[in-house]
């Protein structure tokens, strides 16, 4: 059974950092894309970043470029989202999602993904 487990959310002051983890299990494919999305109250779900495990190609939303870094540890089947210089606008529920794919790049549209993990709350506030 495919499963994505998210951890690492919490409360942080503006300018602070958090690291989210997405641990994947049950994948029989050697290649897949992992995406991070977030959703603030009253807003649509927004693609934040994604990575392809086969070639490490990444994408970032313009709003997080230079502040967030996505990375993977294939041995642990885990993808991380390092979030630095956090702003109040980064507040929301963060989700991890996955799609089996080997080639090309990943996408920041939610409909592209097949599997979703549970969300974790990230609150940036003083």
N, C-alpha and C positions, 0 to 999 in steps of 0.2 A: 504494500500500500504506500503510495506516494505521500510524503509528509514534509512540511516545511515548518520549522520551529524558530520563532523569532525571540530574541532577547536583547536587552540592553537599553531600553527606554528609561525615561525618568525626567526629573526636574533639573533644569540647569539655568544659570544666570546668562543674560546676554553676553556674548563674547566667549562663552565657555564651549566645551567639547563633549561629545558623546560618541560611543561606538556601538552600532547595532550589529547583531550577528543573525545570520539565517542559516540554520543547519538543515541540510537536505538528506532525506533517507528514502529508501525504497525505489530509487531510480535505477533502472536497468540499462539505460543509455549512458554512453560515455560522454556525450556532449549535450549540454543544455544551457539555456540562458536564464539568468536570475535577474529579476528587476526589483527595484525598490520604488514603492509608491507612497504617497501620503495624502491624507484627507483632513482638512480643517473643517470645523463646524460650519455648515451652511455652504460649503464649497464642493466642487467636483473633485474626484480623485485625480491626483496629479502625478505623472511619472517623474521620478527624481533622478534615477541612475539605473544602469543595467550593465551586465557583463556577460560575455560568452565564455564558458569554461574551456572550450576547445582551443581558442586562440587569444583569450584575454582581451578582446576588443571591448571597449567601453563606450558608453554615452552618458552625457549629463544634461540635465535641464539647465538652461541659461541662468536660472535663479540660484543655482548652487555651484556653478563652475568656479574653481579656484578655492572653494571652501570644503567641499565634500570629496571624498576619495573612496571608490569602490575597489575591493580587492577580493581575491579568492585563495583558499587553501584547499586544493583538490584532495589532499590526503585526508583531510577532515570533512570533506564535502560541505564546507562552510564558506559563505560569502559574507564579507564585512562591509559596513558603510561607516567610514570615519567622518564625523561631522564636526568641523571646526568653525570658529567665529559665528556661532549660532546667533540667530536673530529671532525676535518675537514672531516674525512671519514664517519661521520654520516649525512653529507649533502645529501639532496635528497627530493623528494616528498613522503610524508607519507600517506598511505591509510589505511582505516579501512574496514574490511570485515567480513562477518558473514555466518554461516551455522547452520541450525537447527539440534541439536543433544543433547542427554541427557546423554549418558554414555561414558566411556572411556576418552580419552584425545583429545586434539586439534592437528592440524597439521600445519606445517610451509610451506607447498606447496600451491601455489596460486590456483591450479586447484581443491583443496579440497573444496573451498568456493563457495557459491552461489550468495551472494549479496555483492556489493561493494559500498562504499561511495566515495565522491569526495576526492581528495588529498589536502594536505596542505604542503606548502613549509617550510622546515627546512634548514636554512643555518648557518653553523658554520664557522665563519671567524673572524679574528682580523681586 
